[in-house]
Structures are given as C-alpha cells and as structure tokens.
Amino acid sequence: MADLKPAASQLISANELWTGQAVFLTRDGTWSTDPAQAALSTSAEDSLHLLELAKASNARAEVELVHLAAATLREDGRPWPTRNREYIRALGPTVRRDLGYQAATARAD
C-alpha cells in the first residue's frame, strides 16, 4: 500500500528503531506509543511539517518506516487512526486481547 499524500486529518506513524514498537509523532516532535497523543494535522502543509519532523528523527536513527496515516478525532477530542492497520500496530492482535501491547492494560478477571 502506498503512503498517503499529505492532507488534513493525518498523523505520523513509525517504528521505534530499538524496540520495533509502533510509535506516533506528537506535536512537540517526540514519539508516543499512544495514538491518542499523536499530533493530528490540520492541513496538507501541517502534514508536510510533521513529516519533516519525523524524517529528521529517522535521520537520527530513532525511528524507521515513517509514514502518514489517516486519522480522526474521537468523542473525547483525541486523535485516533482510522485504518485497522494502525490500530493493530499500536495495540496488538485483535483476536487475543491477552496478547500484544493491550495485554498490559487489560483488567484481571
């Protein structure tokens, strides 16, 4: 699948180089494993600016596989990827909630 063209309502996703975990670019140029903390672009120009921040981080060997991902605002006003691919990359398998990153936050029954 080809990367998206810069537009509004996008966030930047990558993989942290040392752990391989999916991370999302925040507005201050740092990376978070929580997609809800990602910077959501407001325009194509904003997407390009965020992409440049991410590429600089890639050049410093902090992340790899930098790309744009379509996103929307949730009811709580925080960004969230609209494609299942990004959701699965962030949280882990969808068929076994006891595995992947979401297992660390699951309630013990």
N, CA, C and O atoms as a GROMACS GRO file, in nm:
protein
  436
    1MET      N    1   0.084  -0.118   0.000
    1MET     CA    2   0.000   0.000   0.000
    1MET      C    3   0.089   0.124   0.000
    1MET      O    4   0.183   0.134   0.079
    2ALA      N    5   0.059   0.216  -0.087
    2ALA     CA    6   0.138   0.339  -0.098
    2ALA      C    7   0.105   0.433   0.017
    2ALA      O    8  -0.006   0.430   0.071
    3ASP      N    9   0.200   0.514   0.053
    3ASP     CA   10   0.177   0.614   0.156
    3ASP      C   11   0.071   0.713   0.109
    3ASP      O   12   0.055   0.736  -0.011
    4LEU      N   13   0.001   0.771   0.203
    4LEU     CA   14  -0.098   0.873   0.172
    4LEU      C   15  -0.029   1.001   0.130
    4LEU      O   16   0.086   1.026   0.167
    5LYS      N   17  -0.098   1.081   0.052
    5LYS     CA   18  -0.049   1.214   0.020
    5LYS      C   19  -0.084   1.306   0.137
    5LYS      O   20  -0.186   1.286   0.202
    6PRO      N   21  -0.001   1.406   0.164
    6PRO     CA   22  -0.029   1.497   0.275
    6PRO      C   23  -0.167   1.562   0.262
    6PRO      O   24  -0.204   1.610   0.155
    7ALA      N   25  -0.242   1.562   0.372
    7ALA     CA   26  -0.375   1.620   0.378
    7ALA      C   27  -0.409   1.647   0.524
    7ALA      O   28  -0.332   1.614   0.613
    8ALA      N   29  -0.524   1.706   0.547
    8ALA     CA   30  -0.571   1.727   0.684
    8ALA      C   31  -0.613   1.594   0.744
    8ALA      O   32  -0.638   1.497   0.672
    9SER      N   33  -0.621   1.589   0.874
    9SER     CA   34  -0.665   1.470   0.950
    9SER      C   35  -0.575   1.349   0.926
    9SER      O   36  -0.622   1.241   0.892
   10GLN      N   37  -0.446   1.371   0.944
   10GLN     CA   38  -0.349   1.263   0.936
   10GLN      C   39  -0.257   1.270   1.056
   10GLN      O   40  -0.238   1.377   1.116
   11LEU      N   41  -0.200   1.157   1.091
   11LEU     CA   42  -0.096   1.154   1.192
   11LEU      C   43   0.023   1.080   1.134
   11LEU      O   44   0.014   1.018   1.028
   12ILE      N   45   0.134   1.086   1.205
   12ILE     CA   46   0.258   1.021   1.158
   12ILE      C   47   0.283   0.899   1.245
   12ILE      O   48   0.285   0.906   1.368
   13SER      N   49   0.304   0.787   1.178
   13SER     CA   50   0.334   0.662   1.246
   13SER      C   51   0.472   0.615   1.203
   13SER      O   52   0.517   0.645   1.092
   14ALA      N   53   0.539   0.543   1.291
   14ALA     CA   54   0.670   0.486   1.260
   14ALA      C   55   0.694   0.369   1.354
   14ALA      O   56   0.608   0.335   1.435
   15ASN      N   57   0.809   0.309   1.342
   15ASN     CA   58   0.851   0.206   1.436
   15ASN      C   59   0.975   0.255   1.508
   15ASN      O   60   1.070   0.303   1.445
   16GLU      N   61   0.974   0.242   1.639
   16GLU     CA   62   1.091   0.278   1.718
   16GLU      C   63   1.204   0.184   1.680
   16GLU      O   64   1.186   0.062   1.677
   17LEU      N   65   1.318   0.238   1.652
   17LEU     CA   66   1.428   0.159   1.598
   17LEU      C   67   1.475   0.050   1.694
   17LEU      O   68   1.501  -0.062   1.650
   18TRP      N   69   1.486   0.079   1.822
   18TRP     CA   70   1.545  -0.017   1.915
   18TRP      C   71   1.449  -0.124   1.961
   18TRP      O   72   1.491  -0.235   1.993
   19THR      N   73   1.318  -0.093   1.966
   19THR     CA   74   1.221  -0.191   2.014
   19THR      C   75   1.133  -0.248   1.904
   19THR      O   76   1.078  -0.357   1.918
   20GLY      N   77   1.120  -0.175   1.795
   20GLY     CA   78   1.031  -0.216   1.688
   20GLY      C   79   0.886  -0.180   1.711
   20GLY      O   80   0.801  -0.203   1.625
   21GLN      N   81   0.856  -0.123   1.828
   21GLN     CA   82   0.718  -0.089   1.861
   21GLN      C   83   0.667   0.027   1.777
   21GLN      O   84   0.742   0.119   1.744
   22ALA      N   85   0.539   0.022   1.743
   22ALA     CA   86   0.476   0.132   1.670
   22ALA      C   87   0.471   0.255   1.759
   22ALA      O   88   0.435   0.246   1.876
   23VAL      N   89   0.507   0.369   1.703
   23VAL     CA   90   0.504   0.496   1.775
   23VAL      C   91   0.439   0.603   1.688
   23VAL      O   92   0.431   0.589   1.566
   24PHE      N   93   0.392   0.708   1.753
   24PHE     CA   94   0.320   0.815   1.685
   24PHE      C   95   0.382   0.949   1.723
   24PHE      O   96   0.411   0.973   1.840
   25LEU      N   97   0.400   1.034   1.624
   25LEU     CA   98   0.465   1.164   1.644
   25LEU      C   99   0.371   1.259   1.718
   25LEU      O  100   0.256   1.276   1.678
   26THR      N  101   0.421   1.321   1.824
   26THR     CA  102   0.344   1.420   1.898
   26THR      C  103   0.374   1.559   1.844
   26THR      O  104   0.468   1.577   1.766
   27ARG      N  105   0.295   1.655   1.884
   27ARG     CA  106   0.311   1.792   1.833
   27ARG      C  107   0.448   1.850   1.869
   27ARG      O  108   0.500   1.933   1.794
   28ASP      N  109   0.508   1.808   1.980
   28ASP     CA  110   0.638   1.863   2.019
   28ASP      C  111   0.756   1.788   1.958
   28ASP      O  112   0.872   1.814   1.992
   29GLY      N  113   0.727   1.694   1.865
   29GLY     CA  114   0.834   1.624   1.794
   29GLY      C  115   0.887   1.501   1.864
   29GLY      O  116   0.985   1.442   1.817
   30THR      N  117   0.825   1.461   1.973
   30THR     CA  118   0.864   1.337   2.040
   30THR      C  119   0.773   1.225   1.990
   30THR      O  120   0.680   1.250   1.914
   31TRP      N  121   0.800   1.102   2.033
   31TRP     CA  122   0.724   0.987   1.990
   31TRP      C  123   0.651   0.925   2.108
   31TRP      O  124   0.704   0.921   2.220
   32SER      N  125   0.531   0.877   2.084
   32SER     CA  126   0.450   0.813   2.188
   32SER      C  127   0.395   0.682   2.134
   32SER      O  128   0.366   0.671   2.015
   33THR      N  129   0.381   0.584   2.222
   33THR     CA  130   0.319   0.458   2.182
   33THR      C  131   0.166   0.470   2.183
   33THR      O  132   0.097   0.380   2.136
   34ASP      N  133   0.115   0.579   2.235
   34ASP     CA  134  -0.030   0.601   2.244
   34ASP      C  135  -0.076   0.686   2.125
   34ASP      O  136  -0.040   0.803   2.116
   35PRO      N  137  -0.156   0.629   2.034
   35PRO     CA  138  -0.203   0.707   1.919
   35PRO      C  139  -0.284   0.829   1.959
   35PRO      O  140  -0.288   0.927   1.883
   36ALA      N  141  -0.347   0.826   2.075
   36ALA     CA  142  -0.429   0.939   2.120
   36ALA      C  143  -0.344   1.061   2.154
   36ALA      O  144  -0.398   1.171   2.169
   37GLN      N  145  -0.214   1.045   2.168
   37GLN     CA  146  -0.124   1.157   2.195
   37GLN      C  147  -0.060   1.213   2.068
   37GLN      O  148   0.016   1.309   2.073
   38ALA      N  149  -0.092   1.154   1.955
   38ALA     CA  150  -0.031   1.195   1.828
   38ALA      C  151  -0.080   1.333   1.786
   38ALA      O  152  -0.190   1.375   1.820
   39ALA      N  153   0.004   1.401   1.711
   39ALA     CA  154  -0.034   1.529   1.652
   39ALA      C  155  -0.121   1.501   1.530
   39ALA      O  156  -0.080   1.426   1.441
   40LEU      N  157  -0.239   1.560   1.526
   40LEU     CA  158  -0.330   1.544   1.413
   40LEU      C  159  -0.314   1.665   1.322
   40LEU      O  160  -0.330   1.779   1.367
   41SER      N  161  -0.282   1.641   1.195
   41SER     CA  162  -0.260   1.752   1.103
   41SER      C  163  -0.391   1.826   1.076
   41SER      O  164  -0.499   1.767   1.074
   42THR      N  165  -0.378   1.956   1.055
   42THR     CA  166  -0.494   2.040   1.025
   42THR      C  167  -0.502   2.078   0.878
   42THR      O  168  -0.602   2.133   0.832
   43SER      N  169  -0.396   2.048   0.803
   43SER     CA  170  -0.390   2.080   0.661
   43SER      C  171  -0.280   1.998   0.596
   43SER      O  172  -0.203   1.931   0.664
   44ALA      N  173  -0.275   2.003   0.463
   44ALA     CA  174  -0.168   1.934   0.391
   44ALA      C  175  -0.032   1.991   0.430
   44ALA      O  176   0.065   1.916   0.444
   45GLU      N  177  -0.024   2.123   0.449
   45GLU     CA  178   0.102   2.187   0.488
   45GLU      C  179   0.146   2.140   0.627
   45GLU      O  180   0.264   2.117   0.652
   46ASP      N  181   0.048   2.126   0.718
   46ASP     CA  182   0.078   2.077   0.852
   46ASP      C  183   0.129   1.933   0.846
   46ASP      O  184   0.222   1.897   0.918
   47SER      N  185   0.069   1.850   0.760
   47SER     CA  186   0.116   1.713   0.742
   47SER      C  187   0.260   1.711   0.693
   47SER      O  188   0.342   1.632   0.741
   48LEU      N  189   0.291   1.799   0.598
   48LEU     CA  190   0.429   1.807   0.548
   48LEU      C  191   0.526   1.848   0.658
   48LEU      O  192   0.636   1.794   0.667
   49HIS      N  193   0.485   1.944   0.742
   49HIS     CA  194   0.570   1.988   0.853
   49HIS      C  195   0.595   1.872   0.950
   49HIS      O  196   0.709   1.848   0.990
   50LEU      N  197   0.490   1.800   0.986
   50LEU     CA  198   0.505   1.686   1.077
   50LEU      C  199   0.591   1.577   1.013
   50LEU      O  200   0.672   1.514   1.080
   51LEU      N  201   0.573   1.556   0.884
   51LEU     CA  202   0.653   1.456   0.813
   51LEU      C  203   0.801   1.493   0.813
   51LEU      O  204   0.886   1.406   0.824
   52GLU      N  205   0.831   1.621   0.801
   52GLU     CA  206   0.971   1.666   0.807
   52GLU      C  207   1.030   1.642   0.946
   52GLU      O  208   1.146   1.600   0.957
   53LEU      N  209   0.952   1.667   1.051
   53LEU     CA  210   0.999   1.636   1.188
   53LEU      C  211   1.030   1.488   1.201
   53LEU      O  212   1.132   1.449   1.259
   54ALA      N  213   0.941   1.405   1.148
   54ALA     CA  214   0.959   1.261   1.156
   54ALA      C  215   1.081   1.215   1.076
   54ALA      O  216   1.155   1.127   1.120
   55LYS      N  217   1.100   1.272   0.959
   55LYS     CA  218   1.215   1.235   0.876
   55LYS      C  219   1.346   1.273   0.944
   55LYS      O  220   1.446   1.202   0.931
   56ALA      N  221   1.346   1.385   1.015
   56ALA     CA  222   1.466   1.424   1.090
   56ALA      C  223   1.494   1.323   1.201
   56ALA      O  224   1.610   1.288   1.226
   57SER      N  225   1.390   1.275   1.265
   57SER     CA  226   1.405   1.172   1.368
   57SER      C  227   1.456   1.042   1.306
   57SER      O  228   1.537   0.972   1.367
   58ASN      N  229   1.409   1.011   1.187
   58ASN     CA  230   1.457   0.895   1.114
   58ASN      C  231   1.604   0.909   1.081
   58ASN      O  232   1.680   0.812   1.092
   59ALA      N  233   1.646   1.027   1.042
   59ALA     CA  234   1.786   1.052   1.009
   59ALA      C  235   1.876   1.038   1.131
   59ALA      O  236   1.994   1.005   1.118
   60ARG      N  237   1.821   1.062   1.250
   60ARG     CA  238   1.898   1.046   1.375
   60ARG      C  239   1.892   0.901   1.425
   60ARG      O  240   1.938   0.872   1.535
   61ALA      N  241   1.836   0.811   1.345
   61ALA     CA  242   1.826   0.668   1.377
   61ALA      C  243   1.742   0.643   1.503
   61ALA      O  244   1.773   0.554   1.582
   62GLU      N  245   1.636   0.721   1.520
   62GLU     CA  246   1.544   0.700   1.632
   62GLU      C  247   1.426   0.612   1.590
   62GLU      O  248   1.378   0.529   1.668
   63VAL      N  249   1.379   0.630   1.468
   63VAL     CA  250   1.265   0.555   1.416
   63VAL      C  251   1.292   0.512   1.272
   63VAL      O  252   1.384   0.560   1.206
   64GLU      N  253   1.207   0.419   1.225
   64GLU     CA  254   1.214   0.376   1.087
   64GLU      C  255   1.072   0.356   1.035
   64GLU      O  256   0.977   0.355   1.113
   65LEU      N  257   1.057   0.342   0.906
   65LEU     CA  258   0.928   0.319   0.841
   65LEU      C  259   0.828   0.430   0.872
   65LEU      O  260   0.713   0.403   0.908
   66VAL      N  261   0.871   0.553   0.858
   66VAL     CA  262   0.786   0.670   0.882
   66VAL      C  263   0.682   0.681   0.772
   66VAL      O  264   0.714   0.672   0.653
   67HIS      N  265   0.555   0.702   0.811
   67HIS     CA  266   0.452   0.722   0.710
   67HIS      C  267   0.332   0.797   0.768
   67HIS      O  268   0.310   0.802   0.889
   68LEU      N  269   0.255   0.854   0.677
   68LEU     CA  270   0.131   0.921   0.713
   68LEU      C  271   0.021   0.817   0.730
   68LEU      O  272   0.017   0.717   0.660
   69ALA      N  273  -0.069   0.842   0.826
   69ALA     CA  274  -0.183   0.754   0.849
   69ALA      C  275  -0.308   0.839   0.865
   69ALA      O  276  -0.307   0.938   0.939
   70ALA      N  277  -0.414   0.801   0.797
   70ALA     CA  278  -0.541   0.873   0.811
   70ALA      C  279  -0.589   0.862   0.955
   70ALA      O  280  -0.574   0.758   1.020
   71ALA      N  281  -0.649   0.970   1.005
   71ALA     CA  282  -0.693   0.972   1.145
   71ALA      C  283  -0.817   1.060   1.159
   71ALA      O  284  -0.854   1.135   1.068
   72THR      N  285  -0.880   1.048   1.273
   72THR     CA  286  -0.997   1.129   1.305
   72THR      C  287  -0.993   1.161   1.454
   72THR      O  288  -0.911   1.106   1.529
   73LEU      N  289  -1.080   1.251   1.497
   73LEU     CA  290  -1.090   1.280   1.640
   73LEU      C  291  -1.196   1.190   1.702
   73LEU      O  292  -1.305   1.174   1.648
   74ARG      N  293  -1.162   1.132   1.815
   74ARG     CA  294  -1.259   1.050   1.889
   74ARG      C  295  -1.354   1.142   1.963
   74ARG      O  296  -1.339   1.265   1.959
   75GLU      N  297  -1.453   1.084   2.029
   75GLU     CA  298  -1.550   1.162   2.106
   75GLU      C  299  -1.484   1.245   2.215
   75GLU      O  300  -1.534   1.352   2.251
   76ASP      N  301  -1.371   1.196   2.268
   76ASP     CA  302  -1.301   1.269   2.374
   76ASP      C  303  -1.209   1.378   2.320
   76ASP      O  304  -1.138   1.444   2.396
   77GLY      N  305  -1.210   1.397   2.185
   77GLY     CA  306  -1.130   1.502   2.124
   77GLY      C  307  -0.986   1.465   2.096
   77GLY      O  308  -0.907   1.550   2.057
   78ARG      N  309  -0.950   1.339   2.114
   78ARG     CA  310  -0.813   1.295   2.090
   78ARG      C  311  -0.804   1.222   1.957
   78ARG      O  312  -0.899   1.156   1.917
   79PRO      N  313  -0.691   1.234   1.887
   79PRO     CA  314  -0.678   1.169   1.756
   79PRO      C  315  -0.671   1.017   1.767
   79PRO      O  316  -0.626   0.961   1.868
   80TRP      N  317  -0.718   0.951   1.662
   80TRP     CA  318  -0.710   0.805   1.656
   80TRP      C  319  -0.704   0.764   1.510
   80TRP      O  320  -0.775   0.820   1.427
   81PRO      N  321  -0.619   0.666   1.475
   81PRO     CA  322  -0.609   0.620   1.336
   81PRO      C  323  -0.743   0.564   1.286
   81PRO      O  324  -0.817   0.502   1.363
   82THR      N  325  -0.773   0.586   1.161
   82THR     CA  326  -0.899   0.533   1.106
   82THR      C  327  -0.881   0.397   1.040
   82THR      O  328  -0.979   0.327   1.016
   83ARG      N  329  -0.760   0.359   1.012
   83ARG     CA  330  -0.734   0.229   0.949
   83ARG      C  331  -0.703   0.124   1.054
   83ARG      O  332  -0.631   0.151   1.151
   84ASN      N  333  -0.758   0.006   1.035
   84ASN     CA  334  -0.732  -0.104   1.128
   84ASN      C  335  -0.584  -0.136   1.138
   84ASN      O  336  -0.535  -0.180   1.242
   85ARG      N  337  -0.512  -0.116   1.029
   85ARG     CA  338  -0.369  -0.145   1.028
   85ARG      C  339  -0.296  -0.071   1.140
   85ARG      O  340  -0.215  -0.131   1.211
   86GLU      N  341  -0.324   0.056   1.156
   86GLU     CA  342  -0.258   0.136   1.259
   86GLU      C  343  -0.305   0.095   1.399
   86GLU      O  344  -0.226   0.093   1.493
   87TYR      N  345  -0.432   0.064   1.411
   87TYR     CA  346  -0.486   0.019   1.539
   87TYR      C  347  -0.416  -0.109   1.584
   87TYR      O  348  -0.374  -0.120   1.699
   88ILE      N  349  -0.404  -0.203   1.493
   88ILE     CA  350  -0.339  -0.331   1.526
   88ILE      C  351  -0.191  -0.310   1.555
   88ILE      O  352  -0.138  -0.372   1.646
   89ARG      N  353  -0.125  -0.223   1.480
   89ARG     CA  354   0.018  -0.195   1.506
   89ARG      C  355   0.037  -0.136   1.645
   89ARG      O  356   0.135  -0.166   1.713
   90ALA      N  357  -0.057  -0.053   1.688
   90ALA     CA  358  -0.044   0.014   1.818
   90ALA      C  359  -0.079  -0.078   1.935
   90ALA      O  360  -0.013  -0.074   2.038
   91LEU      N  361  -0.182  -0.161   1.919
   91LEU     CA  362  -0.232  -0.237   2.032
   91LEU      C  363  -0.207  -0.387   2.029
   91LEU      O  364  -0.213  -0.453   2.132
   92GLY      N  365  -0.178  -0.441   1.913
   92GLY     CA  366  -0.152  -0.584   1.904
   92GLY      C  367  -0.269  -0.659   1.843
   92GLY      O  368  -0.360  -0.599   1.787
   93PRO      N  369  -0.266  -0.791   1.855
   93PRO     CA  370  -0.366  -0.875   1.788
   93PRO      C  371  -0.510  -0.842   1.830
   93PRO      O  372  -0.535  -0.803   1.944
   94THR      N  373  -0.602  -0.857   1.736
   94THR     CA  374  -0.742  -0.828   1.766
   94THR      C  375  -0.818  -0.952   1.813
   94THR      O  376  -0.928  -0.939   1.866
   95VAL      N  377  -0.763  -1.069   1.794
   95VAL     CA  378  -0.834  -1.191   1.831
   95VAL      C  379  -0.798  -1.241   1.970
   95VAL      O  380  -0.872  -1.322   2.027
   96ARG      N  381  -0.688  -1.196   2.025
   96ARG     CA  382  -0.645  -1.239   2.159
   96ARG      C  383  -0.605  -1.116   2.238
   96ARG      O  384  -0.493  -1.067   2.225
   97ARG      N  385  -0.697  -1.066   2.318
   97ARG     CA  386  -0.670  -0.946   2.398
   97ARG      C  387  -0.569  -0.970   2.509
   97ARG      O  388  -0.519  -0.875   2.569
   98ASP      N  389  -0.537  -1.096   2.536
   98ASP     CA  390  -0.438  -1.127   2.638
   98ASP      C  391  -0.296  -1.125   2.584
   98ASP      O  392  -0.201  -1.150   2.657
   99LEU      N  393  -0.283  -1.094   2.453
   99LEU     CA  394  -0.152  -1.085   2.390
   99LEU      C  395  -0.131  -0.944   2.338
   99LEU      O  396  -0.226  -0.866   2.327
  100GLY      N  397  -0.009  -0.911   2.306
  100GLY     CA  398   0.020  -0.780   2.248
  100GLY      C  399   0.027  -0.670   2.353
  100GLY      O  400   0.023  -0.696   2.473
  101TYR      N  401   0.036  -0.547   2.304
  101TYR     CA  402   0.053  -0.433   2.393
  101TYR      C  403  -0.071  -0.409   2.480
  101TYR      O  404  -0.058  -0.362   2.593
  102GLN      N  405  -0.191  -0.442   2.428
  102GLN     CA  406  -0.312  -0.418   2.504
  102GLN      C  407  -0.320  -0.509   2.627
  102GLN      O  408  -0.394  -0.478   2.720
  103ALA      N  409  -0.247  -0.620   2.631
  103ALA     CA  410  -0.250  -0.712   2.744
  103ALA      C  411  -0.200  -0.645   2.872
  103ALA      O  412  -0.244  -0.679   2.982
  104ALA      N  413  -0.110  -0.551   2.859
  104ALA     CA  414  -0.054  -0.483   2.977
  104ALA      C  415  -0.160  -0.396   3.044
  104ALA      O  416  -0.149  -0.367   3.164
  105THR      N  417  -0.260  -0.353   2.971
  105THR     CA  418  -0.362  -0.265   3.028
  105THR      C  419  -0.493  -0.338   3.054
  105THR      O  420  -0.588  -0.278   3.104
  106ALA      N  421  -0.499  -0.467   3.022
  106ALA     CA  422  -0.622  -0.545   3.041
  106ALA      C  423  -0.649  -0.568   3.190
  106ALA      O  424  -0.556  -0.581   3.270
  107ARG      N  425  -0.776  -0.571   3.223
  107ARG     CA  426  -0.816  -0.599   3.361
  107ARG      C  427  -0.796  -0.747   3.392
  107ARG      O  428  -0.816  -0.832   3.305
  108ALA      N  429  -0.759  -0.776   3.512
  108ALA     CA  430  -0.752  -0.915   3.555
  108ALA      C  431  -0.893  -0.956   3.598
  108ALA      O  432  -0.956  -0.889   3.680
  109ASP      N  433  -0.941  -1.066   3.544
  109ASP     CA  434  -1.076  -1.113   3.580
  109ASP      C  435  -1.073  -1.212   3.693
  109ASP      O  436  -1.178  -1.260   3.735
   0.00000   0.00000   0.00000
